Amino acid sequence: MNSWGNMLRISLFGESHGKAVGGVLDGLRAGIELDFAQIEQDLGRRRPRTAAYSTQRRENDEYELISGVTNGITNGAPLTVMFKNKDVKRDDYKPQIARPSHADFAAYIKHNGFCDLSGGGHFSARLTAPLVFFGAIARTELRKQGIEVFSHIKSIGDVEDDSFNPVSPQKNDFELDFPLIDKSKRKAMEELLSEVKSEGDSIGGVVECAVTGAPAGLGEPFFDSVESCLAHLLFSIPAVKGVEFGAGFALAKMRGSIANDRFTENPTNKYGVSTHTNNAGGITGGLTNAMPIIFRAAFKPIPSIAKQQSGIDLQAMKPVSAKAEGRHDVCAALRGAVIVEAVACICIYDFILREKQ
Ligand SMILES: Cc1cc2nc3c(=O)[nH]c(=O)nc-3n(C[C@H](O)[C@H](O)[C@H](O)COP(=O)(O)O)c2cc1C
């Protein structure tokens, strides 16, 4: 399905090298003044970089608001945003050859050969442009309630940034095009990206995200726990293959005496209490517990690489050696950070609206 949501409902449409991509956001109250500067900032972070390790496809992400906004203010009707595709090069793709680890083969089978596979078609990360647009609206609404969502590049390959302090993550003065806690790691990360690119290869990375200021008690367990809704949206982002909350998989190696987040009095906190540690990542029982929500999303390496590998000739259904043509990113985590933030904003804002029901 291409729709998600509860109080807010999102639908995405379009293909990478078709006429346009876009989305419909339903459920926004009337009277929200769109923060176009925030929208532009977030879209800018998703856009390909000028650096050599980014895809050379150039889309300026000009968008058209088709419905739902009058004079920059939501009017209560579904908000439809459309991004026309301009830098389209269908000839770069050989849709009859399914690339290894891309969606091509599975999509071809699912849609009986009728799907548009150019540039990944409907499976392209270009579909995340409307998602980031909607995320920016949710971000602005959350900020009015003292809730901030920010992230950093936790790792690229084996080059690691520091981790957020789970009890008090700080946005500091992140460079938004390459957010790092330890800025001195940028050089090593960029060198690695350039090296990987020069080898015609790609590489994976991890984005760590924090949500601060969320009240306790958000979430609708059993099935709409905060973890499950966040994970649902995070796993919808192309190339995300792992998600962990708080101490995540490390919890499986701990004893309870270490893992438990012990309570303490805290006069600065709205509830008068908080916890010494935050191994739970701000979520217990599927509900927010007023500690920062901390999670990580692992991006696999970009599948399209300039190396000969066996794909599938979809007509003959036989493996063939081919290398990906076209313009591709080297690491999805860089542009992925703002997409992770966007889905977190949408998810938390949706929970807040459910609370008000
Ligand atoms: C920001 C971003 C940029 C991406 N750029 C490319 C790209 O240039 N080439 C490519 O083959 N895949 C790219 N991907 C990944 C594919 O879209 C994704 O791997 C593919 O749709 C298969 O889905 P899956 O990896 O979730 O299984 C990108 C993903 C993200 C999040």
The ligand as a Gaussian input file, in Angstrom:
#p B3LYP/6-31G(d) Opt

LIG

0 1
 C       18.489000       8.932000       0.057000
 C       18.572000       7.657000      -0.729000
 C       19.208000       7.662000      -1.953000
 C       19.284000       6.492000      -2.705000
 N       19.927000       6.540000      -3.909000
 C       20.031000       5.401000      -4.641000
 C       20.730000       5.402000      -5.885000
 O       21.240000       6.430000      -6.324000
 N       20.792000       4.233000      -6.567000
 C       20.257000       3.068000      -6.095000
 O       20.361000       2.039000      -6.727000
 N       19.609000       3.038000      -4.923000
 C       19.474000       4.151000      -4.182000
 N       18.831000       4.120000      -2.969000
 C       18.375000       2.829000      -2.432000
 C       17.251000       2.193000      -3.184000
 O       16.185000       3.083000      -3.380000
 C       16.784000       0.920000      -2.452000
 O       17.875000       0.161000      -2.061000
 C       15.911000       0.086000      -3.365000
 O       14.698000       0.762000      -3.582000
 C       15.599000      -1.305000      -2.809000
 O       14.910000      -1.221000      -1.612000
 P       15.486000      -1.862000      -0.275000
 O       16.946000      -1.508000      -0.235000
 O       14.714000      -1.217000       0.831000
 O       15.295000      -3.341000      -0.361000
 C       18.727000       5.287000      -2.202000
 C       18.066000       5.283000      -0.968000
 C       17.989000       6.458000      -0.223000
 C       17.290000       6.468000       1.092000

